[in-house]
Each structure stands twice: as structure tokens, then as C-alpha cells.
Amino acid sequence: MDLHGLFPGYHHQIPDLVSKTHVDAAQLLLADDHRVRAEVTRRRLARIVAIDVEAGALKHRIAGLVADTGSSLTGIYGVGPIIAARFMAEVVDINRYPNRNAFASANGTAPLSASSGRTQRHRHGATISGHGHALVVIGNDSLIWPHRDGPIWPRV
């Protein structure tokens, strides 16, 4: 953003533009500045605010749509409405998979053989960009998240 050129050292007052409070503070900092660069920066901040409002409205709408399905996915630790909606959109109908092994194979979370010679090893097939990776992360979170009887897998 152009704030550094307009107000050197501003980052001590406004460390980032992630929160609404910081964006509001940046807008206040620019309020009395009539330079062209300040006007351009004000317009950029206004677009950030507009995109943030639109994203919030979409998230709220998606949350409502997920709730309307009656899915229990959001009851899993680490699964919010956006992740639940993504899984529902990609899986479509869980009944098309004959068993959990077929589902794991289809979404990339089934262990893949990584054996060599007499050494027998397996690794996860989840990719960083695929929903399989998110399943692995959610699974790991649920392993270390404190359950009724304590965490299933202790943190190290």
C-alpha cells in the first residue's frame, strides 16, 4: 500500500491492514491529506473494505446453506462452513463410494505404499491444494484437540 510513501513510520501505529480497526486507522490517517497519492490510497482502502463486506456476506450465505443441508460436518473440530461447503460440493453424494477405503482413495487421504526392498512404508497421498490435505489437517487437529478424556495424541 502507498502508506509508507505518504507517512514514513506509519507501521508503528498501523502494523497491517488485516483488521477493520487498522483499516479505519489508515483511513483516518489519510483523511486530511489532499495529495493525489493519498486519494489513490483512500480508493484502494475503500475497495479493501468493500471486498471484506462482500466476503462476509458470502460467508454468511454459505453458512446458511450448509446449515440448511442438516450436515454435521461443522461439528467436527476444524471444520467451518466454508470447508464443509467445499467438501459437500466436491463429494456431492457420499453414497457413491461403497466404503470408507474407496472414499479415502478418491480424496487422496489413503496411505500410499512407499516401500523399497524389504522396508515396508506408507505415506499420505494428500496434496497441498486438494481437499485431501484439509482432511489430513482436520484429522491431525482432532487427534491433538482436548477431548473429554484428554487428547488422543499428545502434543510434542
C-alpha positions in Angstrom: 0.0 0.0 0.0 1.1 3.6 -0.5 1.0 4.5 3.2 4.8 4.0 3.6 5.5 6.6 0.9 2.9 9.0 2.3 3.7 8.6 6.0 7.1 7.0 6.7 7.0 5.1 10.0 3.2 4.7 9.9 3.6 0.9 10.6 4.3 1.7 14.2 0.7 2.9 14.5 -0.8 0.6 11.9 1.1 -2.7 11.7 -1.1 -4.2 9.0 -4.4 -3.8 7.1 -5.9 -7.1 8.2 -8.3 -5.9 10.8 -11.1 -3.4 10.4 -9.6 -1.3 13.2 -6.3 -0.9 11.3 -8.1 -0.1 8.0 -10.2 2.6 9.8 -7.0 4.0 11.4 -5.3 4.2 7.9 -8.4 6.0 6.6 -8.3 8.4 9.5 -4.5 9.0 8.8 -5.3 9.9 5.2 -8.5 12.0 5.9 -6.9 15.4 5.7 -4.3 14.6 3.0 -5.2 16.1 -0.4 -2.4 14.7 -2.4 -3.2 12.5 -5.4 -1.3 9.6 -3.9 -3.4 9.9 -0.8 -6.6 9.9 -2.9 -5.4 6.7 -4.7 -4.7 5.1 -1.3 -8.1 6.1 0.0 -9.7 4.4 -3.0 -7.7 1.3 -2.5 -8.7 1.1 1.1 -12.3 1.6 0.1 -12.0 -1.4 -2.2 -10.5 -3.4 0.6 -13.5 -2.6 2.8 -16.0 -3.4 0.0 -14.4 -6.7 -0.7 -14.3 -7.5 3.0 -18.0 -6.7 3.3 -18.8 -8.8 0.3 -16.7 -11.7 1.6 -18.5 -11.5 4.9 -21.9 -11.6 3.2 -20.9 -14.6 1.1 -19.6 -16.5 4.2 -22.9 -15.8 6.0 -24.9 -17.0 3.0 -22.7 -20.2 2.7 -23.1 -20.9 6.4 -26.9 -20.7 6.0 -26.8 -23.0 3.0 -24.6 -25.5 4.9 -27.0 -25.4 7.9 -30.0 -25.9 5.6 -28.5 -29.3 4.5 -28.5 -30.6 8.1 -24.9 -31.7 7.7 -23.0 -32.5 10.9 -19.6 -31.7 9.2 -19.3 -28.4 11.1 -19.5 -30.3 14.4 -16.0 -31.6 13.6 -13.2 -29.6 15.2 -11.5 -27.5 12.5 -14.4 -27.7 10.0 -16.2 -24.4 9.5 -19.0 -23.6 7.0 -16.6 -22.9 4.1 -14.7 -26.1 4.4 -17.9 -28.1 4.9 -19.4 -26.4 1.8 -16.2 -27.3 -0.2 -16.4 -30.9 0.8 -20.1 -31.2 0.1 -19.5 -29.6 -3.4 -16.6 -32.0 -4.2 -18.1 -35.2 -2.7 -21.7 -34.5 -3.9 -23.1 -37.8 -2.7 -21.2 -39.9 -0.1 -23.3 -42.9 -1.1 -21.4 -43.2 -4.5 -18.4 -44.6 -2.5 -19.0 -48.2 -1.5 -16.9 -48.0 1.7 -14.6 -45.7 3.6 -11.5 -47.1 1.8 -12.9 -46.1 -1.6 -13.7 -42.6 -0.2 -10.1 -42.2 1.2 -8.6 -43.4 -2.1 -10.8 -40.9 -4.0 -9.9 -37.9 -1.9 -6.2 -38.6 -1.5 -6.0 -39.5 2.2 -5.5 -43.2 1.7 -2.0 -44.3 2.6 0.2 -44.9 -0.4 2.9 -47.6 -0.5 6.3 -46.1 -0.3 8.1 -49.4 0.1 11.6 -50.3 -1.1 13.1 -53.7 -0.9 12.3 -55.3 2.4 11.3 -52.0 4.0 7.6 -51.6 4.2 6.4 -47.9 4.4 3.3 -45.9 3.7 2.7 -42.2 3.2 -0.3 -40.0 2.8 -1.4 -39.2 -0.7 -3.0 -35.8 0.2 -1.9 -32.9 -1.9 -1.4 -29.4 -0.6 -4.0 -27.9 -2.9 -6.6 -30.7 -2.7 -9.3 -31.3 -0.1 -7.4 -34.4 0.9 -4.8 -32.2 2.6 -7.5 -30.4 4.5 -8.9 -33.8 5.7 -5.4 -34.7 6.9 -5.1 -31.4 8.8 -8.6 -31.8 10.3 -7.7 -35.3 11.3 -4.5 -34.2 13.0 -6.3 -31.3 14.8 -8.8 -33.8 16.1 -6.0 -36.0 17.4 -4.4 -33.3 19.5 -7.5 -31.3 20.4 -8.5 -31.9 24.0 -11.4 -34.4 24.1 -13.4 -35.5 27.1 -10.7 -38.0 28.1 -7.8 -35.7 27.1 -6.0 -35.5 23.7 -5.9 -38.7 21.7 -2.3 -37.9 20.6 -0.1 -35.7 22.9 1.5 -32.6 21.6 5.2 -32.7 21.3 
